[in-house]
Amino acid sequence: MSLEQRQLMKRAIQEFRLQDIFIQALGWEYLAQFPAQLSASSHLFSLIPLAHKRGFALYLCIPDREDIFPDYLTRRQIDRQARERNYEHFVIYVDRHQSRQVWQWIERQSGDKLVGHEHHYYGGQVG
């Protein structure tokens, strides 16, 4: 990946243009599913399909209220519901103010062990 491509991707993350990264920069395809309303920890969240590549799906998760951002246990609940839509997937959680992102992927290891991986991004973060 060239320096220019990395800079474009970085800018897209900072501007919360997440679908652009996967469709335009990485060559994924649009995911033809309808958005879903999920309930977790007594709150509602919108699960929006963004893209897929070879059966691996990407979802965007947005809370229905401005003052809510899912904690770790709530994100795991949402992930279990996303797995019903597409077994292999990852979810990017964003707040309604577009100031925070959590990129989550649950790795399935031998013996049905699940290991969560998360990367946190905050608006204005450099690097």
GROMACS elastic network, one bead per residue, 0.5 to 0.9 nm:
[ bonds ]
;  ai    aj funct       b0    kb
    1     4     6  0.82334   500
    1     5     6  0.62575   500
    1     6     6  0.68008   500
    2     5     6  0.52003   500
    2     6     6  0.63544   500
    2     7     6  0.87093   500
    3     6     6  0.51182   500
    3     7     6  0.62126   500
    3     8     6  0.86799   500
    4     7     6  0.51204   500
    4     8     6  0.62315   500
    4     9     6  0.86683   500
    5     8     6  0.50721   500
    5     9     6  0.61747   500
    5    10     6  0.85666   500
    5    25     6  0.72682   500
    6     9     6  0.50987   500
    6    10     6  0.60906   500
    6    11     6  0.86096   500
    7    10     6  0.50231   500
    7    11     6  0.61545   500
    7    12     6  0.85700   500
    8    11     6  0.51659   500
    8    12     6  0.61688   500
    8    13     6  0.87220   500
    8    21     6  0.83084   500
    8    25     6  0.83067   500
    9    13     6  0.62461   500
    9    14     6  0.86524   500
    9    18     6  0.87625   500
    9    20     6  0.82920   500
    9    21     6  0.58005   500
    9    25     6  0.72615   500
   10    13     6  0.51848   500
   10    14     6  0.62778   500
   10    15     6  0.86700   500
   10    21     6  0.89195   500
   10   127     6  0.78339   500
   11    14     6  0.50296   500
   11    15     6  0.61147   500
   11    16     6  0.84822   500
   11    17     6  0.84465   500
   12    15     6  0.50663   500
   12    16     6  0.59432   500
   12    18     6  0.63299   500
   12    19     6  0.87725   500
   12    20     6  0.69659   500
   12    21     6  0.65717   500
   13    17     6  0.60680   500
   13    18     6  0.60329   500
   13    21     6  0.77807   500
   13   121     6  0.86866   500
   14    17     6  0.77842   500
   14    99     6  0.89222   500
   14   121     6  0.86399   500
   14   122     6  0.84630   500
   14   123     6  0.63939   500
   14   124     6  0.70119   500
   14   125     6  0.78596   500
   14   126     6  0.89336   500
   15    18     6  0.81876   500
   15    98     6  0.82398   500
   15   123     6  0.84216   500
   16    19     6  0.86095   500
   16    94     6  0.85200   500
   16    98     6  0.67929   500
   16    99     6  0.87613   500
   16   101     6  0.85590   500
   17    20     6  0.56075   500
   17    21     6  0.71441   500
   18    21     6  0.54213   500
   18    22     6  0.70041   500
   18    23     6  0.89197   500
   18    50     6  0.82949   500
   18    60     6  0.85512   500
   18    92     6  0.87512   500
   19    22     6  0.54230   500
   19    23     6  0.59562   500
   19    24     6  0.79043   500
   19    30     6  0.87179   500
   19    50     6  0.58841   500
   19    51     6  0.70294   500
   20    23     6  0.53476   500
   20    24     6  0.52242   500
   20    25     6  0.67305   500
   20    26     6  0.87084   500
   21    24     6  0.58056   500
   21    26     6  0.62822   500
   21    27     6  0.85551   500
   21    28     6  0.88783   500
   22    25     6  0.57573   500
   22    27     6  0.61806   500
   22    28     6  0.53573   500
   22    29     6  0.78742   500
   22    50     6  0.83629   500
   22    51     6  0.67660   500
   22    52     6  0.83791   500
   22    58     6  0.88125   500
   23    26     6  0.59724   500
   23    27     6  0.50306   500
   23    29     6  0.58253   500
   23    30     6  0.69772   500
   23    50     6  0.86004   500
   23    51     6  0.68279   500
   23    52     6  0.87531   500
   24    27     6  0.56605   500
   24    28     6  0.75117   500
   25    28     6  0.82760   500
   27    53     6  0.82891   500
   28    31     6  0.89600   500
   28    51     6  0.61053   500
   28    52     6  0.56929   500
   28    53     6  0.52229   500
   28    54     6  0.86777   500
   29    50     6  0.85761   500
   29    51     6  0.53690   500
   29    52     6  0.54272   500
   29    53     6  0.63641   500
   30    49     6  0.81201   500
   30    50     6  0.61611   500
   30    52     6  0.62740   500
   30    53     6  0.88757   500
   31    34     6  0.89004   500
   31    49     6  0.57839   500
   31    50     6  0.56873   500
   31    52     6  0.54454   500
   31    53     6  0.88183   500
   31    57     6  0.72003   500
   31    58     6  0.79465   500
   31    59     6  0.89520   500
   32    49     6  0.74291   500
   32    50     6  0.85139   500
   32    51     6  0.81841   500
   32    52     6  0.89708   500
   33    36     6  0.89170   500
   33    48     6  0.83772   500
   33    49     6  0.61865   500
   33    50     6  0.88743   500
   33    85     6  0.88177   500
   34    47     6  0.89853   500
   34    48     6  0.73992   500
   34    49     6  0.70553   500
   35    46     6  0.68200   500
   35    47     6  0.55856   500
   35    49     6  0.61671   500
   36    45     6  0.82397   500
   36    46     6  0.57857   500
   36    47     6  0.51195   500
   36    48     6  0.66620   500
   36    49     6  0.86738   500
   37    44     6  0.65937   500
   37    45     6  0.57275   500
   37    47     6  0.62720   500
   37    48     6  0.88914   500
   38    43     6  0.82184   500
   38    44     6  0.55927   500
   38    45     6  0.51552   500
   38    46     6  0.62578   500
   38    47     6  0.69532   500
   38    78     6  0.71546   500
   38    81     6  0.75050   500
   38    82     6  0.89008   500
   39    42     6  0.63907   500
   39    43     6  0.55651   500
   39    45     6  0.63175   500
   39    46     6  0.89631   500
   39    77     6  0.87883   500
   39    78     6  0.77917   500
   40    43     6  0.54697   500
   40    44     6  0.65095   500
   40    45     6  0.76300   500
   40    70     6  0.86288   500
   40    74     6  0.59476   500
   40    75     6  0.82278   500
   40    77     6  0.61440   500
   40    78     6  0.63638   500
   41    44     6  0.84231   500
   41    70     6  0.85149   500
   41    73     6  0.85185   500
   41    74     6  0.59878   500
   41    77     6  0.80669   500
   43    63     6  0.77589   500
   43    64     6  0.77514   500
   43    65     6  0.83454   500
   43    68     6  0.82155   500
   43    70     6  0.88465   500
   44    62     6  0.88820   500
   44    63     6  0.62608   500
   44    64     6  0.56612   500
   44    65     6  0.79381   500
   45    61     6  0.64724   500
   45    62     6  0.55507   500
   45    64     6  0.53859   500
   45    65     6  0.84178   500
   45    78     6  0.84083   500
   46    60     6  0.79103   500
   46    61     6  0.55293   500
   46    62     6  0.51906   500
   46    63     6  0.62340   500
   46    64     6  0.67662   500
   47    59     6  0.62853   500
   47    60     6  0.57356   500
   47    62     6  0.67299   500
   47    63     6  0.89196   500
   47    78     6  0.86859   500
   47    82     6  0.78086   500
   47    91     6  0.86103   500
   48    58     6  0.86758   500
   48    59     6  0.54331   500
   48    61     6  0.62135   500
   48    62     6  0.80626   500
   49    52     6  0.85846   500
   49    57     6  0.76539   500
   49    58     6  0.62931   500
   49    60     6  0.63834   500
   49    61     6  0.88746   500
   50    57     6  0.77842   500
   50    58     6  0.56031   500
   50    59     6  0.54597   500
   50    60     6  0.66513   500
   51    56     6  0.85561   500
   51    57     6  0.59959   500
   51    58     6  0.52487   500
   51    59     6  0.73369   500
   52    55     6  0.62768   500
   52    56     6  0.53752   500
   52    58     6  0.59070   500
   52    89     6  0.84468   500
   53    56     6  0.52359   500
   53    57     6  0.66492   500
   53    58     6  0.86734   500
   54    57     6  0.83818   500
   55    86     6  0.79438   500
   55    87     6  0.86682   500
   55    88     6  0.69341   500
   55    89     6  0.82862   500
   56    86     6  0.75975   500
   56    87     6  0.79840   500
   56    88     6  0.50307   500
   56    89     6  0.51379   500
   56    90     6  0.79352   500
   57    86     6  0.65521   500
   57    87     6  0.83702   500
   57    88     6  0.64015   500
   57    90     6  0.64973   500
   57    91     6  0.85253   500
   58    89     6  0.56482   500
   58    90     6  0.52332   500
   58    91     6  0.59038   500
   58    92     6  0.76861   500
   59    82     6  0.81027   500
   59    89     6  0.75083   500
   59    90     6  0.63932   500
   59    92     6  0.62527   500
   59    93     6  0.84935   500
   60    90     6  0.87810   500
   60    91     6  0.57206   500
   60    93     6  0.59329   500
   60    94     6  0.73682   500
   61    78     6  0.86172   500
   61    91     6  0.66902   500
   61    92     6  0.60573   500
   61    94     6  0.63421   500
   61    95     6  0.85900   500
   62    65     6  0.86937   500
   62    69     6  0.82705   500
   62    92     6  0.87564   500
   62    93     6  0.61533   500
   62    94     6  0.55740   500
   62    95     6  0.61160   500
   62    96     6  0.67014   500
   63    66     6  0.70757   500
   63    67     6  0.85630   500
   63    68     6  0.62372   500
   63    69     6  0.65260   500
   63    70     6  0.77256   500
   63    93     6  0.84920   500
   63    94     6  0.78586   500
   63    95     6  0.66732   500
   63    96     6  0.69073   500
   64    68     6  0.78599   500
   64    96     6  0.80917   500
   65    68     6  0.57208   500
   65    69     6  0.86181   500
   65    96     6  0.75737   500
   66    69     6  0.81654   500
   66    95     6  0.72701   500
   66    96     6  0.54949   500
   66    97     6  0.73008   500
   67    95     6  0.85366   500
   67    96     6  0.82853   500
   68    95     6  0.75192   500
   68    96     6  0.85081   500
   69    93     6  0.82118   500
   69    94     6  0.77462   500
   69    95     6  0.60551   500
   69    96     6  0.86535   500
   69   100     6  0.89553   500
   70    73     6  0.78304   500
   70    74     6  0.53615   500
   70    75     6  0.57782   500
   70    78     6  0.89647   500
   70    93     6  0.80371   500
   70    95     6  0.89547   500
   71    74     6  0.52999   500
   71    75     6  0.61146   500
   71    76     6  0.87599   500
   72    75     6  0.50744   500
   72    76     6  0.63534   500
   72    77     6  0.88097   500
   73    76     6  0.51063   500
   73    77     6  0.63916   500
   73    78     6  0.87682   500
   74    78     6  0.62397   500
   74    79     6  0.85506   500
   75    78     6  0.50155   500
   75    79     6  0.60599   500
   75    80     6  0.87060   500
   75    91     6  0.89570   500
   75    93     6  0.82885   500
   75   104     6  0.82999   500
   76    80     6  0.63210   500
   76    81     6  0.88084   500
   76   106     6  0.87186   500
   76   116     6  0.83742   500
   77    80     6  0.52644   500
   77    81     6  0.66151   500
   77    82     6  0.88235   500
   78    81     6  0.51519   500
   78    82     6  0.61879   500
   78    83     6  0.86523   500
   78    91     6  0.89080   500
   79    83     6  0.61169   500
   79    84     6  0.88721   500
   79    89     6  0.87603   500
   79    90     6  0.80011   500
   79    91     6  0.72961   500
   79   104     6  0.85039   500
   79   105     6  0.86331   500
   79   106     6  0.80076   500
   80    83     6  0.51155   500
   80    84     6  0.68929   500
   81    84     6  0.53740   500
   81    85     6  0.72312   500
   82    85     6  0.52744   500
   82    86     6  0.64253   500
   82    87     6  0.76379   500
   82    89     6  0.77440   500
   82    90     6  0.85379   500
   82    91     6  0.81573   500
   83    86     6  0.50036   500
   83    88     6  0.69373   500
   83    89     6  0.71041   500
   84    87     6  0.63297   500
   86    89     6  0.62503   500
   88   106     6  0.87944   500
   89   105     6  0.70789   500
   89   106     6  0.81176   500
   90   103     6  0.74352   500
   90   104     6  0.57346   500
   90   106     6  0.72241   500
   91   102     6  0.81412   500
   91   103     6  0.60510   500
   91   104     6  0.53181   500
   91   105     6  0.67216   500
   92   101     6  0.65755   500
   92   102     6  0.56069   500
   92   104     6  0.61538   500
   92   105     6  0.88695   500
   93   100     6  0.80459   500
   93   101     6  0.54100   500
   93   102     6  0.50493   500
   93   103     6  0.64121   500
   93   104     6  0.78520   500
   94    97     6  0.82487   500
   94    98     6  0.62746   500
   94    99     6  0.76290   500
   94   100     6  0.56574   500
   94   102     6  0.66993   500
   94   103     6  0.88866   500
   95    98     6  0.53265   500
   95    99     6  0.65037   500
   95   100     6  0.57877   500
   95   101     6  0.69915   500
   96    99     6  0.79196   500
   96   100     6  0.87920   500
   97   100     6  0.78964   500
   98   101     6  0.77175   500
   98   122     6  0.87838   500
   98   123     6  0.72717   500
   99   121     6  0.83659   500
   99   122     6  0.56959   500
   99   124     6  0.80432   500
  100   120     6  0.75621   500
  100   121     6  0.57827   500
  100   123     6  0.58750   500
  101   119     6  0.81539   500
  101   120     6  0.58335   500
  101   122     6  0.63084   500
  101   123     6  0.82341   500
  102   118     6  0.64281   500
  102   119     6  0.56184   500
  102   121     6  0.62479   500
  102   122     6  0.87207   500
  103   117     6  0.81131   500
  103   118     6  0.53937   500
  103   119     6  0.50741   500
  103   120     6  0.64559   500
  103   121     6  0.81381   500
  104   116     6  0.71188   500
  104   117     6  0.57143   500
  104   119     6  0.67074   500
  104   120     6  0.88683   500
  105   115     6  0.84783   500
  105   116     6  0.60579   500
  105   117     6  0.52476   500
  105   118     6  0.64972   500
  106   114     6  0.63145   500
  106   115     6  0.55945   500
  106   117     6  0.60291   500
  106   118     6  0.85738   500
  107   113     6  0.81854   500
  107   114     6  0.56532   500
  107   115     6  0.50637   500
  107   116     6  0.61801   500
  107   117     6  0.73862   500
  108   111     6  0.85562   500
  108   112     6  0.62427   500
  108   113     6  0.58705   500
  108   115     6  0.65556   500
  108   116     6  0.88857   500
  109   112     6  0.59279   500
  109   113     6  0.50808   500
  109   114     6  0.61612   500
  109   115     6  0.73719   500
  110   113     6  0.61397   500
  110   114     6  0.88286   500
  111   114     6  0.89860   500
  121   124     6  0.88149   500
  121   125     6  0.68240   500
  122   125     6  0.55196   500
  123   126     6  0.88260   500
